[in-house]
């Protein structure tokens, strides 16, 4: 194919559409519950949580729109689906094709390994931003009816931009592991393990006296400085983008050095 990136996006169009629409619908459904929370319907239940748990789950201020969205919609549900999309896409990018026998056929054409990898990474990033854009449009569509107007359009956009980069980070982890091993199972298991550990480090590190660990977690740079309250956190977005660049560089290095005939 003259353009691997567009071919990859075309081949994955149904998967991307399903993830994007599903993420937007689930996020919209949970965001719509805010009016009940703001009226105190869930206040008593949350008060029953320990202070440490409320802090870990970012539920100290669920009465505000930014606090509620940051603890539930953008704190757990939406990033979980976005990370699954990134890992699933990254797992297929190199390792999936190699196990299916398609990689040899593709590389028999005048397509270098580096070009293939970069185009697959670009398709991953574009898909992640499409998913995040649909989530943004869904949030803006219900912003008034769900009483979320205290969160500005710019603040929603800031959080969704971070969401796209978060998804791309874990997709790049899967691509790097797949490029190094050629195993779809290894890419899936490895990136999922990294995701679980990263979430635990961001959420519970402070509670176990290891607060410094949260700074190695992409989730901290995704939501730690509360884009839903403070808007674009350019330093955090830059760190996520730098992490993606490093992962792509690692993936390219190991992919070009590995013997694909063994």
Secondary structure per residue as TSV (DSSP state, phi and psi in degrees):
chain	resnum	aa	ss	phi	psi
A	1	X	-	360.0	138.6
A	2	X	-	-66.2	-25.1
A	3	X	-	-138.0	102.1
A	4	X	H	-65.0	-35.0
A	5	X	H	-61.8	-50.7
A	6	X	H	-67.8	-34.2
A	7	X	H	-64.7	-40.6
A	8	X	H	-63.6	-44.2
A	9	X	H	-64.0	-39.3
A	10	X	H	-66.1	-43.9
A	11	X	H	-65.3	-30.0
A	12	X	T	-101.3	16.2
A	13	X	H	-61.7	-38.9
A	14	X	H	-69.7	-42.7
A	15	X	H	-62.0	-46.0
A	16	X	H	-62.0	-45.0
A	17	X	H	-61.4	-41.6
A	18	X	H	-63.7	-46.2
A	19	X	H	-63.9	-44.9
A	20	X	H	-65.4	-48.3
A	21	X	H	-65.8	-43.1
A	22	X	H	-62.2	-43.9
A	23	X	H	-63.1	-44.1
A	24	X	H	-63.8	-41.6
A	25	X	H	-67.1	-44.0
A	26	X	H	-64.9	-43.9
A	27	X	H	-61.3	-41.3
A	28	X	H	-64.6	-41.4
A	29	X	H	-60.6	-47.4
A	30	X	H	-72.1	-34.5
A	31	X	H	-63.9	-32.4
A	32	X	T	-66.5	-16.3
A	33	X	T	-78.9	-5.9
A	34	X	H	-59.4	-36.3
A	35	X	H	-59.9	-35.4
A	36	X	H	-70.4	-38.9
A	37	X	H	-66.2	-43.3
A	38	X	H	-65.9	-23.3
A	39	X	T	-85.0	1.9
A	40	X	T	93.2	10.0
A	41	X	T	-65.5	-31.9
A	42	X	T	-108.8	-2.7
A	43	X	H	-57.9	-44.5
A	44	X	H	-66.6	-37.8
A	45	X	H	-63.4	-43.4
A	46	X	H	-67.2	-34.9
A	47	X	H	-61.7	-23.7
A	48	X	T	-74.5	-14.6
A	49	X	S	-74.3	152.7
A	50	X	-	-69.6	153.0
A	51	X	H	-56.7	-37.2
A	52	X	H	-65.2	-40.2
A	53	X	H	-69.0	-40.4
A	54	X	H	-62.3	-38.7
A	55	X	H	-67.9	-42.8
A	56	X	H	-62.4	-40.2
A	57	X	T	-91.4	6.9
A	58	X	T	57.8	42.9
A	59	X	-	-112.2	25.9
A	60	X	T	-77.9	-17.7
A	61	X	T	-141.4	55.7
A	62	X	T	-76.7	-5.3
A	63	X	T	-72.6	-25.1
A	64	X	S	-88.8	154.3
A	65	X	H	-61.9	-44.7
A	66	X	H	-64.9	-40.0
A	67	X	H	-66.1	-42.6
A	68	X	H	-66.2	-48.1
A	69	X	I	-63.8	-37.8
A	70	X	I	-70.1	-26.5
A	71	X	I	-91.2	-31.4
A	72	X	I	-112.0	-67.9
A	73	X	I	-63.0	-59.1
A	74	X	I	-92.2	-5.0
A	75	X	I	-90.6	-32.0
A	76	X	I	-130.2	-59.2
A	77	X	I	-70.4	-57.9
A	78	X	H	-63.6	-46.7
A	79	X	H	-64.4	-31.5
A	80	X	H	-60.6	-47.8
A	81	X	H	-67.4	-39.6
A	82	X	H	-64.6	-38.9
A	83	X	H	-68.2	-39.5
A	84	X	H	-60.2	-41.8
A	85	X	H	-60.1	-46.9
A	86	X	H	-60.8	-45.3
A	87	X	H	-66.2	-43.8
A	88	X	H	-62.2	-42.5
A	89	X	H	-68.6	-43.2
A	90	X	H	-65.8	-34.1
A	91	X	H	-65.0	-38.3
A	92	X	I	-75.8	-24.8
A	93	X	I	-56.3	-48.8
A	94	X	I	-117.6	-56.1
A	95	X	I	-63.1	-38.9
A	96	X	I	-62.3	-44.9
A	97	X	H	-66.6	-37.4
A	98	X	H	-66.0	-44.4
A	99	X	H	-67.1	-30.8
A	100	X	H	-80.8	-8.2
A	101	X	T	82.7	5.4
A	102	X	H	-82.3	-23.6
A	103	X	H	-65.0	-42.4
A	104	X	H	-61.1	-41.5
A	105	X	H	-64.7	-40.9
A	106	X	H	-66.7	-43.8
A	107	X	H	-75.3	-11.2
A	108	X	T	-70.9	-19.7
A	109	X	S	-83.6	169.0
A	110	X	S	-73.0	63.0
A	111	X	-	-127.6	116.7
A	112	X	-	-75.1	162.2
A	113	X	H	-62.7	-40.4
A	114	X	H	-63.5	-45.1
A	115	X	H	-63.1	-42.9
A	116	X	H	-59.4	-47.4
A	117	X	H	-62.3	-45.7
A	118	X	H	-64.4	-39.4
A	119	X	H	-67.5	-38.6
A	120	X	H	-66.6	-40.0
A	121	X	H	-65.1	-39.5
A	122	X	H	-64.4	-40.8
A	123	X	H	-63.4	-39.6
A	124	X	H	-59.7	-48.0
A	125	X	H	-64.4	-42.8
A	126	X	H	-62.2	-43.8
A	127	X	H	-60.7	-41.2
A	128	X	H	-63.7	-40.0
A	129	X	H	-72.6	-32.3
A	130	X	H	-63.6	-45.3
A	131	X	H	-58.3	-47.9
A	132	X	H	-65.0	-36.5
A	133	X	H	-65.0	-38.7
A	134	X	H	-68.8	-37.4
A	135	X	H	-61.8	-43.0
A	136	X	H	-60.3	-47.7
A	137	X	H	-61.3	-38.4
A	138	X	H	-65.7	-42.1
A	139	X	H	-64.5	-40.9
A	140	X	H	-68.6	-31.8
A	141	X	H	-65.8	-33.0
A	142	X	H	-106.1	6.5
A	143	X	T	-55.2	-45.4
A	144	X	T	-76.2	-47.7
A	145	X	T	-66.3	-29.2
A	146	X	T	-93.0	7.7
A	147	X	T	62.7	42.3
A	148	X	-	-107.5	20.4
A	149	X	T	-69.8	-14.1
A	150	X	T	-71.3	-15.9
A	151	X	S	-96.0	119.1
A	152	X	-	-75.3	166.9
A	153	X	H	-60.2	-41.3
A	154	X	H	-63.9	-38.0
A	155	X	H	-68.4	-39.7
A	156	X	H	-61.9	-43.1
A	157	X	H	-63.2	-38.6
A	158	X	H	-62.6	-43.9
A	159	X	H	-67.6	-37.7
A	160	X	H	-71.1	-32.8
A	161	X	H	-64.1	-42.4
A	162	X	H	-64.7	-35.4
A	163	X	H	-61.7	-44.1
A	164	X	H	-62.1	-42.4
A	165	X	H	-69.2	-37.0
A	166	X	H	-60.5	-47.4
A	167	X	H	-59.9	-40.8
A	168	X	H	-67.9	-36.1
A	169	X	H	-57.9	-50.0
A	170	X	H	-73.3	-28.4
A	171	X	H	-65.3	-38.4
A	172	X	H	-68.2	-34.0
A	173	X	H	-60.6	-45.9
A	174	X	H	-63.5	-40.7
A	175	X	H	-63.2	-43.3
A	176	X	H	-63.4	-44.5
A	177	X	H	-66.2	-41.6
A	178	X	H	-64.1	-39.1
A	179	X	H	-67.4	-31.0
A	180	X	H	-80.4	-32.6
A	181	X	H	-110.5	-28.1
A	182	X	-	73.3	9.9
A	183	X	-	-111.1	122.9
A	184	X	H	-66.8	-38.1
A	185	X	H	-64.2	-41.7
A	186	X	H	-65.7	-41.3
A	187	X	H	-63.6	-42.4
A	188	X	H	-67.7	-49.5
A	189	X	H	-65.9	-42.5
A	190	X	H	-65.4	-46.3
A	191	X	H	-70.2	-35.6
A	192	X	H	-65.2	-40.2
A	193	X	H	-63.2	-44.2
A	194	X	H	-60.1	-40.7
A	195	X	H	-63.0	-45.1
A	196	X	H	-64.0	-46.1
A	197	X	H	-64.4	-38.9
A	198	X	H	-65.1	-41.6
A	199	X	H	-66.1	-41.7
A	200	X	H	-63.2	-40.3
A	201	X	H	-64.6	-39.7
A	202	X	H	-72.1	-34.8
A	203	X	H	-90.8	-41.5
A	204	X	H	-115.9	-0.4
A	205	X	T	-60.1	-42.5
A	206	X	G	-63.7	-37.7
A	207	X	G	-68.3	-23.4
A	208	X	G	-104.2	15.1
A	209	X	T	76.8	21.4
A	210	X	-	-126.3	51.1
A	211	X	G	-57.3	-27.4
A	212	X	G	-64.5	-21.7
A	213	X	G	-64.9	-25.8
A	214	X	G	-64.9	-21.1
A	215	X	G	-76.8	-8.9
A	216	X	G	-97.6	1.0
A	217	X	-	-98.7	129.7
A	218	X	H	-59.6	-27.9
A	219	X	H	-64.3	-31.3
A	220	X	H	-64.0	-42.7
A	221	X	H	-77.9	-16.0
A	222	X	H	-75.8	-44.4
A	223	X	H	-138.3	-5.3
A	224	X	T	-58.9	-34.7
A	225	X	T	-99.0	18.4
A	226	X	-	53.1	69.9
A	227	X	H	-58.6	-27.2
A	228	X	H	-69.0	-16.4
A	229	X	H	-106.3	-37.7
A	230	X	H	-110.7	0.7
A	231	X	-	76.7	-157.2
A	232	X	-	-64.3	125.9
A	233	X	-	-104.8	88.8
A	234	X	H	-64.4	-34.4
A	235	X	H	-64.6	-43.0
A	236	X	H	-64.8	-43.5
A	237	X	H	-63.4	-37.1
A	238	X	H	-65.4	-38.0
A	239	X	H	-66.1	-42.6
A	240	X	H	-62.6	-43.3
A	241	X	H	-64.0	-39.3
A	242	X	H	-65.5	-38.4
A	243	X	H	-62.4	-40.2
A	244	X	H	-62.5	-44.8
A	245	X	H	-60.8	-42.9
A	246	X	H	-64.8	-43.6
A	247	X	H	-63.3	-40.8
A	248	X	H	-65.2	-39.7
A	249	X	H	-62.8	-44.3
A	250	X	H	-62.5	-45.4
A	251	X	H	-59.8	-44.9
A	252	X	H	-63.2	-39.8
A	253	X	H	-64.7	-49.9
A	254	X	H	-71.1	-33.1
A	255	X	H	-67.4	-40.6
A	256	X	H	-71.9	-24.7
A	257	X	H	-91.1	-16.7
A	258	X	S	-80.5	141.9
A	259	X	-	-83.2	110.8
A	260	X	T	-83.3	-5.0
A	261	X	T	-89.1	-11.4
A	262	X	-	-83.2	360.0
